[in-house]
Amino acid sequence: MKFEHILFEVKDHVAYVTLNEPEKRNPLGLLISREMMKACDLCDYEDDIRCMVIRGAGGNFSAGGDMYVMKDAIDKGIMTSGPIVRAAGESAWRILSTRKPTIAWIEGAIAGAGLPIAAACDFSVIDETSKCVFAFVNVGFIPDTGAAAIVARAVGTTRTKELLMSGRVFRGKEAAEMGLFTEAVPKEKLETRVREYIEKYSNGPTVIYGDIKKLVNQIQFSGFNTFTQLEAALQVECEATQDHKEAVYAFLEKRPAKFVGK
C-alpha cells in the first residue's frame, strides 16, 4: 500500500509508522489521518505484525494542526474544520482499538492533536524535556481528536480542564508524572527504553493483548465515536468566530492575540 504523508515499515514483526512532514513539524490534517487509519488496518489484519510504533520524523512528534491551512481557509472564506476533525477523531479511535499493542515514541515538540494521538497508544515514552502544549484554545479552537475524553481518563477532570483551557506549555516529565504518558526518560535513554517496550510487546501473547484492550475500551471509551462527532460540530462553530481568525493571524505574525469573545 502506498503512503504519501507517513512512512510505513515492517521490521522484525513491528510496524513503524512515522509522521513524515518534518519541515512543518508533522502536522495532523485530513490526509495524514486517513493514512494513519490505513496503517492501523494493516497492523490489525497482517498476522506477521505484532506491534505498532508511532513517531514523528525530523526530531519532533507533531505540531498538531497546520496553521497555514487554517489561514488559507480564513483568507478564502471557506470552512474546512468539519471533515478534518471527524477524520482526526476516527484516527484516534483506530489507534485506541487496534488489536496489536501500540507504542508512541515521543521526542521534540508535541502539540494540539499530536497529544491525544500519542496518548491513544497503549504505551507512550517521551523525552522528559519535550515541549508539550494543548494549543487548541490558543488558536480559538476546542480540543479535538478525542483529546478531552482521552486526557480526562488519563489525568482526571480537574487537571484536564486546566491543561485544555490554559493552553500552557509543559514538559515531558510533567506529562508522565500526571499520567498522560506512560514514562518520561532523559533524551539519551529514549531510544533504548522504547526498544525495551518493543521487545516485550512484540513477543508477547498478541491475541490476549487485543482482548485486554477491548475490555478497557468497553468501559472507558464506549461513547468515543459519538463524542468525536460532537467535536466536529462544535469545531465548525468555533471556526466561524472572530477569535479563531484573530488567533491564527496573531500566531503567524508572532504577536499576542486580542480576543473579543465573539
Summary of the structure (lengths in Angstrom):
residues: 262
radius of gyration: 17.6
end to end distance: 44.9
largest distance: 54.6
contacts: 920
relative contact order: 0.15
helix: 53%
strand: 16%
